Amino acid sequence: MAWACRLGLLLALLLPVVSASTPGTVVRLNKAALSYVSEIGKAPLQRALQVTVPHFLDWSGEVLQPTRIRILNVHVPRLHLKFIAGFGVRLLAAANFTFKVFRATEPLELTLPVELLADTRVTQSSIRTPVVSISTCSSFSGHANEFDGSNSTSHALLVLLQKHIKAVLSNKLCLSISNLVQGVNVHLGTLIGLNPVGPESQIRYSMVSVPTVTSDYISLEVNAVLFLLGKPIILPTDATPFVLPRHVGTEGSMATVGLSQHLFDSALLLLQKSGALNLDITGQLRSDDNLLNTSALGWLIPEVARQFPEPMPVVLKVRLGTTPVAVLHTNNATLRLQPFVEVLAAASNSAFQSLFSLDVVVNLSLQLSVSKVKLQGTTSVLGDVQLTVASSNVGFIDTDQVRALMGTVFEKPLLDHLNALLAMGIALPGVVNLQYVAPEIFVYEGYVVISSELFYQN
């Protein structure tokens, strides 16, 4: 099963599962990923090839003598995986077997080199997971030799022993590989499930079509569906499917992940619908630098000073009634927020009364990053915050003066709140124990590409 998990890496990165017809994410595993799997897969494959050898019936003496044979060691010096265009993955391995033959006279140790060849087809299951199946498999055994090179065993007995061992391996080695592939499919089946985004939200991926295999990579088109309180976040379907260009990202990376505009739109709609973007901004009334009180506002708005001769706390209720917009241009990602801000003050009876409200437009620079298996982001304000008075219970409001105050008391709490949400991240396609390592992020027109190495942790 350990080897199955590693071989599952061939497809693992590409997928979690859902239902959809239009891909919003494309994941490619490149040749470098196969090289990595080949390296980490040697030890598990060695353990998997330790099959049981039945007794050898020795007819050389006067009495039929059952002789026990045990595999002492299997060493795999070479394991190579390569893509077969339009089909799947070819496995080529060289294994050196060491056997101990428990003869009545004295034990005998034999070495036998074996070449393994298996072609696996990669398709899609009915539940939108990848399925790996063995198409052809064969093993080719070399000549057995005594471990110490003494050649003290009779040639006739050596021939019979070799014939017996080769027959066993011919039957059992491909069966072992087939069992490993079944383990891979079980492992891939665990990709069906929800990955948490927030306390009440999840993301789920699904394959859209059969994987595309070229001589350079295997590519999965997957669709991400975000859920809020168990209900999917639905956006209008883009008539133009997302197509990841061939030459993007970093050449030679293990994985190339393309994230479409649709995924970002869905994530932002989820944040807006969940109310996670809403916040109340307050200040400490007795703090010397607190500007969120009626005295500070009274300097800018005379009616506030008249209604509140004594300093009272002020609250900014920030509500996102419209969905934030992500704009992806080459080498530049931005966010546009349009919050509605209601400014309230505590009255003498501890109730809050509305002073005025503002329609606000905030343009933000968006910097993306990847931590292990999650896409994260941080923002900073671009230019000036735009303000328009929506309503007022305190007469005329000079927006230029209010803008200076808002820049002090509004921008930092908003950024802190938004960046805390974006730091929670959103799960990228992956499987348990698989992490993105040394990722590089590229922003293109309408999509984002992540080029990354991979690390599988036992």
Salt bridges, closest charged atoms under 4 A:
GLU39 OE1 - LYS42 NZ 3.77
GLU115 OE1 - ARG78 NH2 2.91
ASP119 OD1 - ARG90 NE 2.65
ASP216 OD1 - LYS31 NZ 3.33
ASP216 OD2 - ARG246 NH2 2.73
ASP280 OD2 - LYS317 NZ 3.54
ASP280 OD1 - ARG319 NH2 3.06
GLU303 OE2 - ARG306 NH2 2.58
ASP400 OD1 - ARG403 NH1 2.95
ASP416 OD2 - LYS412 NZ 2.78
GLU445 OE2 - HIS329 ND1 2.63
